[in-house]
């Protein structure tokens, strides 16, 4: 489920070539998530790694994450938040 979610998120990624020649990547709807790399592929790999960390933290702290392709990770986050307050 997590792999499918990440794949769907990365499909939505935007890449922009910066003045320095590096590539800057973001995913709309994922506040504060970005990555960069020397090539588009390097930026994509870094974006996946950053997204994994971003999701783990969001789930851990019960923050809402976008629902993608019918995959709702917020249920996991709500469970973690309930366990935290117990």
C-alpha positions as CSV (number, residue, x, y, z in Angstrom):
1,X,0.0,0.0,0.0
2,X,2.8,2.5,0.9
3,X,4.7,1.7,-2.3
4,X,1.5,2.3,-4.4
5,X,0.9,5.5,-2.6
6,X,4.5,6.8,-3.2
7,X,4.3,5.8,-6.9
8,X,1.1,7.7,-7.3
9,X,2.5,10.8,-5.5
10,X,5.7,10.8,-7.6
11,X,3.5,10.7,-10.8
12,X,2.2,14.1,-9.8
13,X,5.7,15.6,-9.2
14,X,6.7,18.8,-10.8
15,X,10.4,19.3,-11.9
16,X,12.0,22.7,-12.6
17,X,15.5,23.3,-13.8
18,X,17.1,26.0,-11.7
19,X,19.6,28.7,-12.8
20,X,22.4,26.6,-11.4
21,X,21.4,23.7,-13.8
22,X,20.1,21.5,-11.0
23,X,16.6,20.1,-10.9
24,X,14.1,21.1,-8.2
25,X,11.2,18.7,-7.5
26,X,7.9,19.2,-5.6
27,X,4.6,17.3,-5.3
28,X,1.5,19.5,-5.2
29,X,-0.4,19.1,-2.0
30,X,2.6,18.0,0.1
31,X,3.5,21.1,2.1
32,X,7.2,21.6,2.6
33,X,8.2,18.6,0.6
34,X,10.9,19.2,-2.0
35,X,14.1,17.7,-3.3
36,X,16.8,18.5,-5.8
37,X,19.4,16.7,-7.9
38,X,21.9,17.1,-10.7
39,X,19.5,15.4,-13.1
40,X,15.7,14.8,-13.2
41,X,16.3,11.2,-12.3
42,X,18.5,12.2,-9.3
43,X,15.9,14.7,-8.2
44,X,13.2,12.0,-8.5
45,X,15.2,9.5,-6.4
46,X,15.8,12.1,-3.8
47,X,12.1,13.1,-3.9
48,X,11.1,9.5,-3.2
49,X,13.5,9.3,-0.2
50,X,12.3,12.6,1.1
51,X,8.6,11.6,0.6
52,X,9.1,8.4,2.6
53,X,10.5,10.4,5.5
54,X,7.8,13.0,5.2
55,X,5.1,10.4,5.3
56,X,6.6,8.5,8.3
57,X,6.7,11.7,10.3
58,X,3.2,12.8,9.2
59,X,1.8,9.3,10.1
60,X,3.7,9.2,13.4
61,X,2.3,12.6,14.5
62,X,-1.2,12.1,13.1
63,X,-0.9,14.9,10.5
64,X,-3.2,14.6,7.5
65,X,-1.7,13.5,4.2
66,X,-3.4,13.8,0.8
67,X,-5.5,10.8,-0.3
68,X,-4.2,9.5,-3.6
69,X,-5.8,7.0,-5.9
70,X,-8.2,5.9,-3.2
71,X,-5.3,5.2,-0.8
72,X,-5.9,6.9,2.6
73,X,-2.9,6.8,4.9
74,X,-4.7,9.1,7.3
75,X,-6.3,6.1,9.0
76,X,-2.9,4.9,10.0
77,X,-2.0,8.4,11.3
78,X,-5.2,8.5,13.4
79,X,-4.4,5.2,14.9
80,X,-0.9,6.3,15.8
81,X,-2.2,9.6,17.3
82,X,-4.7,7.6,19.4
83,X,-1.9,5.3,20.7
84,X,0.2,8.4,21.5
85,X,-2.4,9.9,23.8
86,X,-3.1,6.6,25.5
